[in-house]
Amino acid sequence: MKVGLFPGSFDPFHNGHLEIVERASRLFDEVVVAALRNPQKGSPLFDLEERQAMLEEVVAHLPSVRIVSVSTLLVYVARDVGASAIVRGLRAVSDFEAEMQMAQMNNHLSGVETIFIPTSPEWSFVVPKPVAEALQAKYDEERKKKGGGRR
């Protein structure tokens, strides 16, 4: 069975990510979407449990997709899920250099190949409805904390 691993912080998950998952699901028997804790990106907007719940709702229409949330090295996740390849989305040419370096390092450490899938420009930064609702709730919560209930 061919397993594609699509890792990311997904904070938040947008339609460009969803497009990559849908396209990867046509290439692999199973796609594992791994929401990762990335300390280099600072404090996340949504915790791992919130991201996992949003992801499960957004990809519910794809039976071959499984969601996991982890806070370990990607090569360990690839090994644990039996990944045939790591799937990475590219929104812009500027993404390629960093993604290429990670792909080479992951291959060196684990032997797992990386497949790059470019996103369609119209989906790169637009979020699915469940994510938009979670973003609005998060914004409203923060506004209340700061005493900004008035507009």
Long-range contacts (C-beta under 8 A, 24 or more apart in sequence): 1-29, 1-30, 1-82, 2-27, 2-28, 2-29, 2-30, 2-84, 2-85, 3-28, 3-29, 3-30, 3-31, 3-32, 3-81, 3-82, 3-83, 3-84, 4-28, 4-30, 4-31, 4-32, 4-83, 4-84, 4-85, 4-86, 4-87, 4-115, 5-31, 5-32, 5-34, 5-74, 5-77, 5-78, 5-81, 5-83, 5-85, 5-86, 5-87, 5-112, 6-31, 6-32, 6-33, 6-34, 6-86, 6-87, 6-88, 6-89, 7-33, 7-34, 7-36, 7-74, 7-77, 7-86, 8-33, 8-34, 8-35, 8-36, 9-35, 9-36, 9-37, 9-38, 9-41, 9-44, 10-35, 10-51, 10-55, 11-41, 11-44, 11-45, 11-46, 11-51, 12-45, 12-46, 12-51, 12-54, 12-127, 12-131, 12-134, 12-135, 13-51, 13-54, 13-55, 13-58, 13-127, 13-128, 13-131, 14-123, 14-124, 14-125, 14-126, 14-127, 14-128, 14-131, 15-123, 15-124, 15-126, 15-127, 15-128, 16-89, 16-91, 16-119, 16-120, 16-123, 16-124, 16-125, 16-126, 17-89, 18-58, 18-59, 18-123, 18-128, 19-89, 19-119, 19-120, 19-123, 20-87, 20-89, 20-117, 20-119, 21-59, 21-62, 21-65, 22-62, 23-117, 24-87, 24-115, 24-117, 25-62, 25-64, 25-65, 27-115, 28-64, 28-84, 28-85, 28-87, 29-64, 30-64, 30-65, 30-66, 31-62, 31-64, 31-65, 31-66, 31-87, 32-65, 32-66, 32-67, 32-68, 32-81, 32-83, 33-59, 33-65, 33-66, 33-67, 33-68, 34-67, 34-68, 34-69, 34-70, 34-74, 34-77, 34-81, 35-67, 35-68, 35-69, 35-70, 36-69, 36-70, 36-71, 36-74, 36-77, 37-69, 37-70, 37-71, 45-135, 45-138, 46-134, 46-138, 50-134, 54-130, 54-131, 54-134, 57-130, 58-128, 58-130, 58-131, 74-106, 75-106, 75-109, 75-110, 75-112, 78-106, 78-110, 78-112, 79-110, 83-112, 84-112, 84-113, 85-112, 85-113, 85-114, 85-115, 86-112, 86-113, 86-114, 86-115, 87-114, 87-115, 87-117, 88-114, 88-115, 88-116, 88-117, 89-116, 89-117, 89-118, 89-119, 90-116, 90-117, 90-118, 90-119, 91-118, 91-119, 91-124, 91-125, 92-124
